[in-house]
Amino acid sequence: MNVHEAIEARRAYRSLGAAEVGDDLIRDLARHAQLAPSCNNNQPWRFVFVRDPGVLTGLHEALNSGNAWMKAAPMLIAVCGRVEDDCVIKDREYLLFGLGLATAFLVLRATELGLVAHPVAGFSPAKTRAALGIPEDHKVITVIAVGRKADALNPVLSPNQIRQEAERPERLPLDRFVFLDGFGRGLPGGSAGNGAGA
Ligand SMILES: Cc1cc2nc3c(=O)[nH]c(=O)nc-3n(C[C@H](O)[C@H](O)[C@H](O)COP(=O)(O)O)c2cc1C
């Protein structure tokens, strides 16, 4: 699977099932996140991989009710970091950018390995910190559910979530977010379609 194929294959599926989540997988995913670019090579990301059933149960308490589907995941990853561990250039704090890039690399690698890696915002950072002993000064930005895509739909999914299992949520057309030589200037010949070239 090349990068294009991994990007196309990645989906935020919510019907997850068992997968082998051994040390080798953790090291592999961490290695790919490690190679993400960061401002000044600060590498501000911290990942707490969680697979122990007891610790997972504690972390489940931090999930919003709409994310109950994550309880079926054999591994959850909390992604956190401190603002001061990355570039702060006037009003630009790069922590979130760095965490996002590293998370994207990890998610794409998981996809290449045939896994689902689904990051969410619907969780309590305070409860996540408490469950995992994450220090107060670390922002918890996302929790990633990792598992294998299950054949059967997870029974806790809402009708909207069931719809999204079958079909990728629609994207903005290119002309809403792609400009050439100045903000708001469209591509020559318009930019309809999704831009998929390969
Ligand atoms: C920052 C972020 C927060 C998200 N939060 C949630 C969430 O709380 N619950 C959920 O089920 N999905 C969540 N998602 C997944 C998105 O809903 C999903 O990526 C989007 O609908 C596009 O679908 P696709 O990833 O399958 O293409 C989140 C994704 C991101 C990147």
The ligand as a Tripos MOL2 file, in Angstrom:
@<TRIPOS>MOLECULE
LIG
   31    33     1     0     0
SMALL
NO_CHARGES

@<TRIPOS>ATOM
      1 C1        -10.0190   16.0120   15.7350 C.3       1 LIG1
      2 C2        -11.0370   14.9480   15.4240 C.ar      1 LIG1
      3 C3        -12.0560   14.7110   16.3290 C.ar      1 LIG1
      4 C4        -12.9850   13.6990   16.0810 C.ar      1 LIG1
      5 N1        -13.8970   13.3860   17.0610 N.ar      1 LIG1
      6 C5        -14.6990   12.3260   16.8860 C.ar      1 LIG1
      7 C6        -15.5260   11.8830   17.9510 C.ar      1 LIG1
      8 O1        -15.5290   12.4130   19.0510 O.2       1 LIG1
      9 N2        -16.3140   10.8100   17.7180 N.ar      1 LIG1
     10 C7        -16.3250   10.1400   16.5200 C.ar      1 LIG1
     11 O2        -17.0420    9.1560   16.3920 O.2       1 LIG1
     12 N3        -15.5420   10.5330   15.4940 N.ar      1 LIG1
     13 C8        -14.7160   11.5930   15.6490 C.ar      1 LIG1
     14 N4        -13.8650   11.9750   14.6290 N.ar      1 LIG1
     15 C9        -13.9100   11.3080   13.3210 C.3       1 LIG1
     16 C10       -14.5890   12.2100   12.2760 C.3       1 LIG1
     17 O3        -15.9670   12.2680   12.5450 O.3       1 LIG1
     18 C11       -14.3000   11.6610   10.8530 C.3       1 LIG1
     19 O4        -12.9210   11.6780   10.6380 O.3       1 LIG1
     20 C12       -15.0200   12.4860    9.7950 C.3       1 LIG1
     21 O5        -16.4100   12.3360    9.9240 O.3       1 LIG1
     22 C13       -14.6190   12.0660    8.3870 C.3       1 LIG1
     23 O6        -14.8430   10.7080    8.1810 O.3       1 LIG1
     24 P1        -13.6540    9.7650    7.6420 P.3       1 LIG1
     25 O7        -12.4920    9.9760    8.6060 O.co2     1 LIG1
     26 O8        -14.1670    8.3560    7.6980 O.co2     1 LIG1
     27 O9        -13.3080   10.1780    6.2510 O.co2     1 LIG1
     28 C14       -12.9230   12.9600   14.8700 C.ar      1 LIG1
     29 C15       -11.8910   13.2190   13.9580 C.ar      1 LIG1
     30 C16       -10.9530   14.1790   14.2430 C.ar      1 LIG1
     31 C17        -9.7990   14.3920   13.2690 C.3       1 LIG1
@<TRIPOS>BOND
     1     1     2 1
     2     2     3 ar
     3     2    30 ar
     4     3     4 ar
     5     4     5 ar
     6     4    28 ar
     7     5     6 ar
     8     6     7 ar
     9     6    13 1
    10     7     8 2
    11     7     9 ar
    12     9    10 ar
    13    10    11 2
    14    10    12 ar
    15    12    13 ar
    16    13    14 ar
    17    14    15 1
    18    14    28 ar
    19    15    16 1
    20    16    17 1
    21    16    18 1
    22    18    19 1
    23    18    20 1
    24    20    21 1
    25    20    22 1
    26    22    23 1
    27    23    24 1
    28    24    25 2
    29    24    26 1
    30    24    27 1
    31    28    29 ar
    32    29    30 ar
    33    30    31 1
@<TRIPOS>SUBSTRUCTURE
     1 LIG1         1 GROUP 0 **** ****
